[in-house]
């Protein structure tokens, strides 16, 4: 059973299938509203909930999280209002918030960075695990006040129980399993927490395996008929051990987590492909030896320490310390040989002190430090090794329990990025981002609340955006960072040199206006947003082929040398089919705006309807050129009927055609997905809150291309899928 505050535990018990079966007159909508009111957002040090936050926030927990849980974080959240997925063939999908992803969306585990390399490439997996999570919190819009430069687009915080903050009252735990047809998925997870005197022990783990997934038959670029996405398998396992000591004034605890994962990298083609195919025909030890493409072999070790002390000194209500050290590595394996290795060693420390200024004003101030050492070596090491240090100071204040409440905050941060092996341009950059926000919530009527928020947020470009210089085969592009300039020396000869232009901070001016309506058996949320971002960093497609590139200095690091360059020097003709399109990171002012709407209507005690819609528009300010891979508009609805100890639902989501595309980007046709689910809560297993479920996804076997995916026409959405599973608590 998941960990909540005492009030939330009561609500959680009301939400169990047993209570549901015993009292059909208590509507699911009322339970959801009650749950929303009491579950605290761990991503905020000021104990905010969804309703009293001026910034739009969503929390997914309990049965809702279990039903939406998928292998990747992006797919788990893909139907949340304002959230889309990069959809890298179901193996490495990351969340997109209001059209922003990558280094603009921070993914955290219990408030600390996930410390993987997923922010730099769509084929790199997020290392947070949702099957053992207590809840997932989504902060839409800039969240730089607490999380710094990498959260200018939003935050996804995955919360679990690895370090307990209070005694469990005995032993409690959870278990679950799942089988599915579209990819032959086998999935199991379990965990428990138990009191050992004043100490709490926590253990959890999961194991997951799936094969290549099936899709409705389509024709690929080579004119081949495809019904299975080759090289889209996943093998993953992980576990966590945590220990906490609870004392009168607070708690202190530590945890260790290990994650191991192998997954295919579809659409990943190299010039040596034929040789690798021959090697794969030979027998070897890897479980998926029949696969012909490269795969990622990922390992992560993570140590965390949390501590909290109540009233450590006068004027401070609580002092919390959170620290994490992460050692991450993944190798891209081809023919049993590592072709590229990515590593990340990262320290992170957050110290927060909560205080009360006056009878009306509460606040929190603190320090946030972040030290990262990333390296890549091998044939696809398109970004050099770099060190990034961030040090920030923040202060948040707010009023509470009034009809009109205010929320303010400010943060100063220093970001230093060093890539010592870079020879062209600068190898060191130093930035000083500043962020501030002002928000209000207004309880106009007992069942009507309005909120508004303005954020001024600055972001330092990431090391990848500055120093990238090489073939990035996951996106089938050759990437050039902000640190470089290109000039044409002769026909089909372009020289890469160090840039002389300054690299500016991204600066966001973001506005949110929202309304929440709560009635007898229904609720409605409406959010409107607009975000003007100056010096927005984006990948601009050029008319250059990478076969035409040469470097300013012949002695440049071998990391950036290519056979094509030698051909240029010798004056030989070369084949453009061997090159890749060159995308050059640039900075330009852009505007993003849109809406998110979701609601629930409980028509009878047994029947309800949930619906949502969202939309994002994004373009450059100067010439209104569309930004690439912006999600299309969506409209979805779910119809749910419950009776006694069973519940059934049918849902449909429509994805509009996306024809507002950038240069060299194709429009994406519309499609719709029909899903259904049946849940059964056996009375004989009521003490375990057991539920059995049968789920059907994409019932009409619709071919759907995901506009936000780099593999849009290589890896569409999965075809018709049937899954069966169980979940329970003790």
Secondary structure, DSSP 8 states (H G I E B T S, - for coil): -----HHHHHHHHHTSHHHHHH-TTS-HHHHHHHHHHH---TTSTT---STT-SS-EEEEEHHHHHHH--SSHHHHTTTSTTEEE--STTTS--EEETTB-GGGEEEEETTEE--SSGGG-TTS-----STT-SEEEEEES--HHHH-GGGSSEEEEEE-SSS-SS--SSEEEEEEEEEETTTTEEEEEEEEEEEETTEEEEEEEEEEEE---EEEEEE-TTS-EEEE-TT--EEEEEEEEEEEEEETTEEEEEEEEEEEEEEE-TT---TTHHHHHHHHHS--SSTTTT--S-EEEEEEEEEEEEEEEEEEETTEEEEEEEEEEEEEEEEEEETTEEEEEEEEEEEEEEEEEEEE-SSSEEEEEEEEEEEEEEEEEETT--S--EEEEEEEEEEEEEE-SSSEEEEEEEEEEEEEEE-TT--SS-SEEEE--EEEEEEEEEEEETTEEEEEEEEEEEE---HHHHH-EEEETTTTEEEE-TTEEEEEEETTEEEEEE--S----EEEEEEEEEEEEEETTEEEEEEEEEEEEEEEEEEEEEEEEGGGEEES-TTS-GGG--HHHHHHHHT----GGGS-EEEEEEEEEEEEEEEEEEEEEEEETTEEEEEEEEEEEEEETTT--B-TT----EEEEEEEEEETTEEEEEEEEEE--B----TT---B--EEEEEEEEEE--GGGGGGT-EEEEEEESTT------TT-TTTTTS----SEEEEEEEEE-
